[in-house]
Amino acid sequence: MVQVRDVMGPGSALSRALGGYEAREGQLRMATAVESALASEHPLFVEAGTGTGKTLAYLIPAALSGKKVVISTGTRALQDQIVGKDLPLVAQVLAPHGIRFRSAMMKGLSNYLCKRRFEELRQTDADRFVLDTDLVHIERWVPTSPTGDRVELSMLPDDSRAWYAVQSSTDTRIGKGCAYNDTCFVTQMKREAEEADLVIVNHHLFFADLALRRGLGRGPGGRRPDMASVIPAYDAVIFDEAHQLEDVATTFFGIRASSARIDALVRDAYRTLAAAGRGEARGMLDRIEHASDAFFRALVKRAGTGAAETRRPLAHADLDGPTYELFGKLLAHVDALATYADAFAREGEPIALIARRAADLKRDLTQIVEGARAAGGKRNSADDPRARFTEEGGAASRARFTEEEAHSSHAPFSDEQDPDALDEEPDDEEPPMNVAWVEARDKSVVIGSSPVHVGGTLRGALFDRVSAVVCTSATLATAGGFHFAKARLGATANAQELIVASPFDYAARAGFYVAKDLPDPSQPGFEAAAAERILELVEMTKGGAFVLATSNRAMRNLCAILRSRLREPVLLQGEAPKHLLLERFRQLGNAVLVATMSFWEGVDVPGHALRLVILDKIPFAVPTDPLVASRSAEVERQGGNPFAQYSVPAAAILLKQGFGRLLRTRKDGGVIALLDRRATTRGYGRMLLASLPPAKRLGNMDDVRAFWRELGLDLGTLV
């Protein structure tokens, strides 16, 4: 039987296939551990430092296992890399051993064009005047596309309205009753996955599938699709970027509804009913639109959500009186649509689908709103805007939240609050199983009900059900172990552990600077001082910098200052699709990219183009987030210290992610700067810094400049 040691290591097929091959002892250790986990069917947690080669370290044993293995990644970009680059290499090195395997990639439905919606849009002419430019690209592309995957449409912006109008989703799939079912891109994707040995998915798709299998939720779209599962049955699962799992699971094991979801239902209903000659429904759809706008506007005003992208508790008081009356009107209009569409469902599956979507929306709105009203009067930390937290072990901590529809990985970080003072007494009430919340975004208002803790659910739905579960990431361990990650994910007691250090020479190639002389982030002068220090650092390196902020507001403010003062080109997250920004950054060589969470992790820019990474603050999450407060209260009720046991480990993992952007190959080098003095003045700073790779510590700007000169990067070459 072929084993990983036969395939990897000196003299192996892998060594011959890779130009400039270097033996990686850590990679072989990890591959052997994964091989053992798959064979003996036990869970495994692995932290593999940057440069380990962890992708091959799990792909090769997965291909050798003889099992059907799902590989779940943190991003669609990593999926594309695995399928386009890594799996062909694995096939090449296994071929001499007589090993053949089949692979397939599955993405979320919104990545694929829906042929039915595409044809409906072309036939009705609705909104074509605002969709024309992008729609022309789509019309030319559809006949030649082998997959229907929007990744092939590189010219489309991330927020393309035309794509949103034609993408597939759980809300729009009809299944076998669709006239386009036989040629459907999603149906084709599922067929290929059924036949594959290795199925490459992302976390959002995996947990959408897991929620469907276990009846635990309907995912962000709100309704169960017409199939009992999305991913074919499998024997084992390997999670890359496993530090994201709690956040993604929280999304899919909860319920949510939004103004954007209602808008999408109204648009689709108009097109579907118009195509069926039911133009009289327009007035009913207009009433839904108006009622939705009135309800969500009133709710945002009542709940006081403040800045966009800030989640707040959805409390009983927010839904009293006039706001609740507006909710009742919205519910009545949605119910009217469900009844109307159901009456004509016999005229075609598209109309029946509108009826189901309206009924599902009514149910979800009711569960969220009535659940929040039923919890009225029961004060818990999620309802208390005073909730803060302390390094000495006070009441409230912080958490993170992700959601697929906006393609973002995390909720905003804390930007205005100081996590270092609290004298609240703990609440003796039982913690809620779910917490209701409201969040105002730039283009939508979202309400939801999310589980406070997903560990128990994941144990029953995942670790107890799947024979082998492997969790790996470059940033999974805290304080030298996996206690935090295993506890949050509900891993079973027999889960094994392995930490593989990065092979990179951090002490020689990376300098780490904490700006101890800047104001505390809670002080008014911090942002202006931080901008001046960023300008100093960028001037030293002549660009080639990531400036990673902990909030969208800080990102925009810093970008405005840098653009007014720098000669180097300054790029801003959101002004172009992510992959195009990164491509331009690499090509320019002297650019400054200002971004937030979506660039803190999963971004790979090897070489001299990236030689400076600046982190504005320690990435503590928003202290008033309702999930934060509830999860912290849960830790405290169990006799723990929520700050030490929850907030600091979570921040440490994110800080390591931002830190990890700099060195991507052995030849890379540069400086990482953290502009938050609390890393050296607060007690928790020691734990945060101890979790980072062993870069050379630089005490002041003179040390930074001296290190830079020694490294030789000011000449544009590495030494």
C-alpha positions in Angstrom: 0.0 0.0 0.0 1.4 3.4 -1.0 2.0 5.7 2.0 2.8 9.4 2.2 6.4 8.7 2.9 6.7 7.0 -0.5 5.3 10.1 -2.2 6.9 13.0 -0.3 10.4 13.7 0.8 13.9 13.5 -0.7 14.1 11.3 -3.8 10.3 11.1 -4.2 8.1 11.9 -7.1 7.2 15.2 -5.4 10.9 16.2 -5.2 11.3 15.6 -8.9 8.1 17.4 -9.8 8.9 20.6 -7.9 11.5 22.9 -9.3 13.8 24.0 -6.5 12.5 21.3 -4.2 13.5 21.6 -0.5 12.8 18.9 2.0 10.2 20.1 4.5 10.3 17.9 7.7 7.2 19.7 9.0 5.2 19.0 5.9 6.0 15.3 6.1 5.1 15.3 9.8 1.7 16.9 9.1 1.0 14.6 6.1 1.8 11.5 8.3 -0.6 12.8 11.0 -3.4 13.4 8.4 -2.8 10.0 7.0 -3.1 8.4 10.4 -6.3 10.4 11.2 -8.0 9.3 8.0 -6.9 5.7 8.5 -7.8 5.3 12.2 -10.8 7.6 12.0 -10.0 10.2 14.7 -10.2 14.0 14.7 -7.0 16.0 14.3 -6.1 19.6 14.9 -3.0 20.9 13.2 -1.4 24.4 13.2 1.0 24.5 10.3 3.1 27.7 10.1 3.4 29.7 6.8 5.7 27.9 4.4 4.9 24.4 5.7 3.2 23.4 2.5 0.1 22.3 4.4 -2.1 22.1 1.2 -0.1 19.2 -0.2 0.3 17.8 3.3 -3.5 17.1 3.4 -4.2 16.6 -0.3 -1.8 13.7 -0.8 -3.0 11.6 2.2 -6.6 12.4 1.2 -6.0 11.1 -2.3 -4.2 8.0 -0.9 -6.9 7.2 1.6 -9.3 5.5 -0.7 -12.1 7.5 1.0 -14.5 10.1 -0.3 -13.0 13.2 1.3 -14.4 16.7 1.4 -11.8 19.5 1.4 -13.4 22.6 2.9 -11.5 25.9 2.5 -11.9 29.4 3.9 -12.3 31.2 0.5 -13.3 30.6 -3.1 -9.9 31.8 -4.2 -8.2 28.9 -2.3 -10.7 26.5 -3.9 -9.6 27.8 -7.3 -5.9 27.4 -6.3 -6.4 23.9 -5.1 -8.2 22.8 -8.3 -6.1 24.7 -10.8 -2.6 24.3 -9.2 -2.3 21.8 -6.4 -4.5 18.9 -7.5 -2.8 18.6 -10.9 0.6 18.4 -9.0 -0.9 15.7 -6.7 -2.1 13.7 -9.7 1.4 14.0 -11.3 3.3 12.7 -8.2 0.8 9.9 -7.6 0.7 8.6 -11.2 4.1 6.7 -10.9 2.6 4.8 -8.0 -0.5 3.8 -10.0 -2.8 6.0 -8.0 -5.7 7.7 -9.9 -8.4 9.9 -8.4 -11.2 12.1 -9.5 -11.9 15.6 -8.1 -14.6 18.2 -8.3 -15.2 21.7 -7.1 -18.5 22.9 -5.6 -19.1 26.5 -4.8 -22.1 28.3 -3.3 -25.1 28.6 -5.6 -24.6 32.4 -6.0 -21.4 31.7 -8.0 -23.3 30.1 -10.8 -25.6 31.6 -13.4 -29.2 30.4 -13.3 -30.3 29.9 -16.9 -34.0 30.3 -16.1 -33.5 33.7 -14.4 -31.2 34.8 -17.2 -33.8 34.1 -19.8 -36.5 35.7 -17.8 -34.5 38.9 -17.4 -33.8 39.0 -21.2 -37.5 38.5 -22.0 -39.1 41.0 -19.6 -36.7 43.9 -20.3 -37.1 44.9 -16.6 -34.3 47.2 -15.4 -32.2 46.5 -18.5 -31.3 50.2 -18.7 -29.3 49.9 -15.5 -27.9 46.5 -16.3 -26.9 46.8 -19.9 -23.1 47.1 -19.6 -22.7 44.0 -17.4 -25.5 42.1 -19.0 -23.8 42.4 -22.4 -20.8 40.7 -21.0 -22.9 38.0 -19.5 -24.9 37.4 -22.7 -21.7 36.9 -24.6 -20.2 34.6 -22.0 -23.1 32.2 -21.3 -22.9 30.2 -24.6 -19.2 29.5 -24.2 -19.0 28.9 -20.5 -18.3 25.3 -19.4 -19.2 25.8 -15.8 -21.3 29.0 -15.4 -19.0 30.1 -12.7 -18.8 33.9 -12.4 -15.1 33.6 -11.7 -14.7 33.4 -15.5 -16.2 37.0 -15.7 -13.3 38.9 -14.4 -14.6 42.2 -15.8 -17.7 42.1 -13.6 -17.5 44.2 -10.4 -18.2 42.4 -7.1 -21.5 44.3 -6.7 -22.8 43.8 -10.2 -26.5 44.2 -10.3 -26.7 42.3 -13.5 -25.1 39.2 -11.9 -27.3 39.5 -8.8 -30.3 39.4 -11.2 -29.2 36.1 -12.9 -27.3 34.2 -10.2 -28.6 31.0 -8.8 -29.6 30.7 -5.1 -31.5 28.5 -2.7 -34.4 30.9 -3.2 -34.5 30.5 -7.0 -33.8 26.8 -7.6 -36.7 24.8 -8.9 -35.0 21.5 -9.3 -36.3 18.8 -11.7 -39.4 20.9 -12.6 -37.2 23.5 -14.2 -37.1 23.6 -18.0 -33.3 24.1 -17.9 -32.6 21.3 -15.3 -30.8 19.0 -17.8 -28.3 21.7 -18.8 -28.2 23.6 -15.5 -24.8 24.6 -14.3 -25.6 23.7 -10.7 -27.0 20.3 -11.7 -23.8 19.7 -13.7 -21.7 20.6 -10.6 -23.6 18.2 -8.4 -23.2 15.3 -10.9 -19.4 15.8 -11.0 -19.2 15.9 -7.2 -21.1 12.6 -7.0 -18.5 10.9 -9.1 -15.5 12.4 -7.4 -13.1 11.1 -4.7 -12.1 14.5 -3.5 -14.7 17.3 -3.4 -13.4 20.8 -2.9 -15.9 23.2 -1.2 -15.7 26.3 1.0 -16.9 26.6 4.6 -20.0 28.5 3.7 -21.2 25.7 1.4 -20.2 23.0 3.8 -22.1 24.4 6.7 -25.1 25.2 4.5 -25.1 21.5 3.7 -24.6 20.5 7.3 -27.5 22.6 8.5 -29.7 21.1 5.8 -28.7 17.5 6.7 -29.4 18.1 10.4 -32.5 20.3 10.0 -30.6 23.0 12.0 -31.3 26.0 9.8 -31.9 27.3 6.3 -28.8 29.3 5.7 -28.7 33.0 4.9 -31.2 32.7 2.1 -33.8 31.6 4.5 -35.3 28.5 2.9 -34.4 24.9 2.4 -33.7 24.0 -1.2 -35.6 21.1 -2.7 -32.8 18.7 -1.9 -32.0 17.1 1.5 -28.4 18.0 1.1 -26.0 19.8 -1.2 -22.7 17.9 -0.9 -22.7 14.2 -1.8 -22.3 11.8 1.1 -18.6 11.6 2.3 -16.4 9.6 4.6 -14.1 12.4 6.0 -13.7 16.1 5.9 -10.5 18.3 6.0 -11.0 22.0 7.0 -8.3 24.4 5.8 -8.4 27.9 7.5 -10.3 26.1 10.3 -10.0 29.2 12.6 -13.1 30.5 10.7 -15.4 27.6 11.5 -17.2 29.0 14.5 -18.2 32.1 12.7 -19.4 30.4 9.6 -21.3 27.7 11.6 -23.0 30.5 13.6 -24.3 32.0 10.4 -25.9 28.8 9.0 -27.3 27.5 12.3 -29.3 30.6 12.8 -32.1 32.5 11.0 -32.0 35.8 9.3 -34.1 38.1 7.1 -33.2 41.4 5.5 -34.5 44.3 3.4 -32.3 43.0 0.6 -33.9 39.6 0.8 -37.4 41.2 0.5 -36.2 43.4 -2.4 -35.0 40.3 -4.2 -38.3 38.5 -3.7 -40.2 41.5 -5.0 -38.0 41.8 -8.1 -38.2 38.1 -8.9 -41.9 38.0 -8.2 -42.5 40.8 -10.6 -40.5 39.2 -13.4 -42.0 35.7 -12.9 -45.6 37.0 -12.6 -45.2 39.4 -15.5 -43.9 36.6 -17.7 -47.0 34.6 -16.7 -49.3 37.5 -17.7 -50.1 38.4 -14.1 -49.4 42.1 -14.2 -52.2 42.9 -11.7 -49.8 41.7 -9.0 -47.7 44.9 -9.3 -49.7 46.8 -6.7 -49.3 44.0 -4.2 -45.6 43.9 -4.7 -45.3 47.7 -4.4 -47.1 47.4 -1.0 -44.5 44.9 0.2 -41.7 47.2 -0.9 -43.2 50.2 0.9 -44.0 48.2 4.0 -40.5 46.8 4.1 -38.9 50.2 3.8 -41.1 51.6 6.5 -40.5 48.8 9.0 -36.7 48.6 8.6 -36.3 52.4 8.7 -38.3 52.5 11.9 -36.4 49.6 13.4 -33.0 51.1 12.7 -34.2 54.4 14.3 -35.7 52.6 17.3 -32.8 50.2 17.9 -30.2 52.9 17.4 -27.8 50.8 15.4 -25.6 53.8 14.7 -22.8 53.3 12.2 -23.3 51.0 9.3 -22.2 47.4 9.9 -22.6 47.6 13.6 -24.8 44.8 15.1 -27.0 45.6 18.0 -29.4 43.5 20.2 -32.9 43.3 18.9 -34.8 43.9 22.1 -38.5 43.8 23.1 -38.5 47.6 23.4 -37.4 48.0 19.8 -40.6 46.3 18.7 -43.2 48.0 20.7 -46.0 50.3 19.5 -45.7 51.8 16.0 -42.7 49.7 14.9 -44.6 46.5 15.7 -47.6 47.8 13.8 -45.4 48.3 10.8 -44.1 44.8 11.2 -47.7 43.5 11.2 -48.4 45.3 7.9 -45.3 43.9 6.3 -46.2 40.4 7.4 -49.7 40.8 6.1 -48.5 41.9 2.7 -45.9 39.1 2.4 -48.7 36.6 3.4 -50.9 38.0 0.7 -48.2 37.4 -1.9 -47.7 33.8 -0.6 -51.5 33.2 -0.9 -51.8 34.8 -4.3 -48.8 32.9 -5.8 -50.0 29.7 -4.3 -53.4 30.1 -6.0 -51.7 30.2 -9.4 -48.9 27.7 -8.6 -50.4 25.2 -11.0 -49.4 27.5 -13.8 -45.8 26.7 -13.4 -43.0 25.9 -10.9 -41.6 29.4 -11.0 -44.8 30.8 -9.5 -44.9 28.0 -7.0 -41.4 28.9 -6.0 -42.5 32.5 -5.3 -45.2 31.2 -3.1 -42.7 29.1 -1.1 -40.2 32.0 -0.8 -42.9 34.3 0.5 -44.1 31.7 3.0 -40.5 31.1 4.2 -39.9 34.8 4.6 -43.0 35.2 6.6 -42.0 32.3 8.9 -38.4 33.7 9.4 -39.6 37.2 10.1 -42.1 35.9 12.6 -39.6 33.7 14.4 -37.0 36.4 14.7 -39.4 39.2 15.8 -41.6 37.2 18.0 -38.6 35.5 19.6 -37.2 38.9 20.4 -40.5 40.1 21.9 -40.9 36.9 23.9 -37.5 37.5 25.5 -38.6 41.0 26.5 -37.9 41.9 30.1 -35.2 39.2 30.5 -32.1 41.3 30.8 -28.9 39.7 29.7 -25.5 41.1 28.7 -26.5 41.1 25.1 -29.2 43.7 25.9 -26.9 45.9 28.0 -25.1 48.7 26.1 -22.8 49.1 29.1 -21.3 45.7 28.5 -17.6 46.1 28.4 -14.8 43.8 29.5 -11.6 43.8 31.5 -8.3 41.9 31.6 -9.1 41.2 35.3 -12.1 39.1 34.3 -15.2 41.3 34.1 -18.4 40.6 32.4 -18.5 41.0 28.6 -16.1 40.0 25.9 -16.1 40.1 22.1 -16.9 37.8 19.2 -16.9 37.7 15.4 -19.6 37.0 12.9 -19.5 36.1 9.2 -22.1 36.0 6.5 -21.9 34.6 3.0 -24.3 37.0 1.2 -22.0 39.9 1.7 -18.9 37.8 0.9 -17.2 39.1 4.1 -15.4 37.0 6.7 -16.0 38.9 9.8 -18.0 41.6 11.5 -16.3 44.9 12.1 -13.7 45.1 14.8 -14.0 47.3 17.9 -13.1 50.8 16.8 -14.3 53.1 19.5 -14.2 51.0 22.7 -11.4 50.4 25.2 -11.5 46.8 26.5 -9.7 47.5 29.7 -12.2 48.6 32.3 -15.4 47.2 33.8 -17.0 46.7 37.1 -20.3 45.1 36.1 -21.6 42.3 38.2 -22.4 39.0 36.5 -26.0 38.2 35.6 -27.4 35.1 37.4 -30.0 34.4 34.6 -29.5 31.4 32.4 -27.9 32.4 29.1 -30.2 32.4 26.0 -29.8 29.6 23.5 -30.2 32.2 20.7 -29.7 36.0 20.6 -31.7 38.3 18.3 -29.9 41.2 16.6 -30.3 43.9 14.1 -27.6 45.3 11.8 -27.6 48.3 9.5 -25.4 47.9 6.4 -24.7 50.3 3.5 -27.5 48.8 1.3 -29.5 46.7 3.6 -30.8 46.1 7.1 -30.6 42.6 8.5 -32.3 41.0 11.5 -31.4 37.6 12.8 -31.4 35.1 15.6 -28.1 33.3 16.1 -27.0 30.5 18.4 -24.9 31.7 21.3 -22.7 28.6 21.3 -22.3 26.2 18.3 -19.9 23.7 20.0 -22.6 21.3 21.1 -24.3 21.4 17.7 -21.0 20.8 15.9 -20.2 17.9 18.1 -23.4 16.1 17.3 -23.7 17.1 13.7 -20.0 16.8 12.7 -17.5 15.2 15.1 -19.9 12.4 16.3 -21.1 11.8 12.7 -18.1 12.0 10.5 -15.5 9.3 11.0 -12.5 11.6 10.5 -12.4 15.4 10.9 -9.1 17.3 10.3 -8.9 21.0 11.3 -5.8 22.9 10.1 -4.7 26.5 9.8 -1.6 28.6 10.1 -3.3 30.2 13.1 -5.3 27.7 15.1 -3.4 27.3 18.4 -3.3 29.8 21.2 -0.8 29.7 24.2 0.8 26.7 22.6 -2.2 24.4 22.4 -5.7 23.9 20.9 -7.9 24.2 24.1 -9.6 27.4 22.8 -10.3 26.1 19.3 -11.5 22.6 20.5 -13.8 24.1 23.1 -15.4 26.6 20.7 -15.9 23.9 18.0 -17.1 21.1 20.4 -14.3 18.7 19.4 -14.4 15.3 21.0 -11.9 14.2 23.6 -9.9 11.9 21.3 -8.9 14.8 19.0 -5.2 14.7 18.4 -3.0 17.7 18.1 0.1 18.8 16.2 1.9 22.1 15.9 4.3 22.5 13.0 6.5 25.7 13.1 7.1 27.7 10.0 10.3 26.9 8.2 10.9 30.6 7.5 13.7 32.5 9.3 11.5 35.2 10.9 14.3 36.5 13.1 16.5 37.3 10.1 13.8 38.2 7.5 11.1 39.9 9.5 11.2 42.8 11.9 8.3 43.4 14.3 7.6 46.9 15.6 5.1 48.0 18.2 4.6 51.8 18.2 4.9 52.4 22.0 5.1 56.2 21.6 1.7 56.7 19.9 -1.4 57.6 21.9 -3.6 54.8 23.3 -6.2 53.9 20.6 -9.0 55.1 23.0 -7.5 58.7 22.9 -8.8 61.2 20.4 -5.3 61.9 18.9 -4.6 58.2 18.0 -5.8 58.2 14.3 -3.9 61.4 13.3 -0.7 60.1 15.0 -1.2 56.7 13.4 -1.5 58.3 10.0 1.8 60.2 10.5 3.6 57.0 11.6 2.2 55.1 8.5 3.6 57.9 6.3 7.0 57.5 7.9 7.0 53.8 7.4 5.8 53.9 3.8 8.4 56.6 3.0 11.1 54.3 4.4 10.0 51.3 2.2 9.0 53.3 -0.8 5.6 51.7 -0.8 5.0 48.0 -1.1 2.7 48.2 1.9 -0.6 46.7 3.3 -2.3 49.1 5.7 -4.8 46.9 7.5 -7.4 48.7 9.6 -9.8 47.3 12.2 -12.8 49.1 10.9 -14.2 50.4 7.7 -14.3 53.9 9.1 -10.7 53.9 10.0 -9.8 52.4 6.6 -11.6 55.2 4.7 -10.1 57.9 6.9 -6.5 56.6 6.6 -6.9 56.2 2.8 -8.0 59.8 2.4 -4.9 61.0 4.4 -2.5 58.8 2.5 -3.8 59.8 -0.9 -3.4 63.4 0.0 0.2 63.0 1.2 1.9 60.1 -0.7 3.4 60.0 -4.2 2.9 56.2 -4.3 -0.4 54.8 -5.7 -2.9 54.2 -2.9 -5.4 51.4 -3.5 -8.6 51.0 -1.4 -10.5 47.9 -0.6 -13.9 47.9 -2.4 -13.0 50.2 -5.3 -12.3 47.1 -7.4 -12.8 43.4 -7.1 -10.3 41.9 -4.6 -8.4 39.8 -7.1 -8.0 42.8 -9.4 -6.7 45.0 -6.5 -4.2 42.3 -5.6 -3.1 41.9 -9.3 -2.5 45.7 -9.6 -0.7 45.8 -6.3 1.7 43.1 -7.4 2.3 44.8 -10.8 2.9 48.2 -9.4 5.5 47.2 -6.9 5.3 50.4 -4.9 1.6 50.6 -4.1 -0.1 51.0 -0.7 -3.2 49.0 -0.2 -5.6 50.2 2.5 -8.0 47.5 3.6 -9.8 45.8 6.5 -10.8 42.3 7.5 -11.0 40.7 4.0 -7.3 41.3 3.5 -6.2 40.3 7.0 -6.2 36.7 6.0 -6.3 34.5 2.9 -4.2 36.9 0.9 -0.9 35.7 -0.7 1.5 38.3 -2.2 4.9 36.7 -2.3 8.0 38.7 -3.3 9.2 42.2 -3.1 5.8 43.8 -3.9 4.8 43.4 -0.3 7.5 44.4 2.2 5.6 46.3 4.8 2.5 45.3 6.8 0.9 47.8 9.1 -1.8 46.8 11.6 -3.6 49.8 13.1 -4.9 48.1 16.3 -5.2 44.8 18.1 -8.2 43.2 16.4 -10.6 42.9 19.3 -14.2 42.5 18.0 -17.0 45.0 18.8 -17.7 44.9 22.5 -21.4 45.6 22.2 -22.0 42.9 19.7 -24.9 40.8 21.1 -23.1 37.5 20.3 -20.0 38.8 22.1 -21.9 39.7 25.2 -23.9 36.5 25.4 -20.9 34.2 24.7 -18.8 36.1 27.3 -21.6 35.8 29.8 -21.7 32.0 29.1 -18.0 31.7 29.9 -18.5 33.7 33.1 -21.5 31.7 34.3 -19.3 28.6 34.0 -16.8 30.2 36.4 -14.4 31.3 33.7 -12.7 34.6 32.8 -14.3 35.7 29.5 -11.6 38.2 28.7 -8.7 35.7 29.2 -10.5 32.7 27.9 -12.5 34.1 25.0 -11.5 37.7 23.9 -7.8 37.5 24.0 -7.4 34.1 22.3 -9.8 35.2 19.5 -7.8 38.4 19.0 -4.5 36.5 19.1 -5.7 34.3 16.2 -6.7 37.3 14.1 -3.4 39.2 15.0 -1.5 36.2 13.8 -3.4 36.2 10.5 -2.5 39.8 9.8 1.1 39.2 10.8 1.2 36.3 8.4 0.7 38.4 5.3 4.4 39.4 5.1 6.5 36.3 4.6 5.1 34.0 2.0 8.4 32.5 0.7 11.9 31.9 2.2 13.2 34.9 0.2 10.6 37.4 1.4 11.4 40.0 4.0 10.2 43.2 5.5 8.6 44.9 8.5 5.4 44.3 10.4 4.2 47.3 12.4 1.5 47.3 15.1 0.4 50.8 16.0 -1.4 49.8 19.2 0.7 50.4 22.3 -1.5 48.2 24.4 0.4 45.2 23.2 3.2 46.3 25.4 1.4 48.2 28.2 -1.5 45.9 29.0 -1.2 42.5 30.8 -2.9 40.7 28.0 -0.2 42.0 25.5 2.2 39.3 26.7 -0.1 36.5 25.6 -0.8 38.2 22.3 2.9 38.8 21.5 3.8 35.3 22.6 1.4 33.8 20.0 3.2 35.5 17.1 6.1 34.1 15.0 9.6 34.9 16.3 10.3 38.0 14.3 13.0 40.4 15.4 11.6 42.8 18.0 12.2 46.5 17.1 11.7 49.0 19.9 11.5 52.3 18.1 11.7 53.8 14.6 15.5 54.0 14.7 15.6 50.3 15.2 13.1 49.9 12.3 15.3 51.9 10.0 18.5 50.0 11.0 16.8 46.7 10.4 15.6 47.9 7.0 19.0 49.0 6.0 20.5 45.6 7.1 17.9 43.8 5.0 18.7 45.8 2.0 15.1 46.3 0.9 15.6 50.1 0.4 17.5 49.2 -2.8 14.6 47.0 -4.1 16.5 43.8 -3.6 16.6 41.1 -1.0 19.9 40.1 0.7 
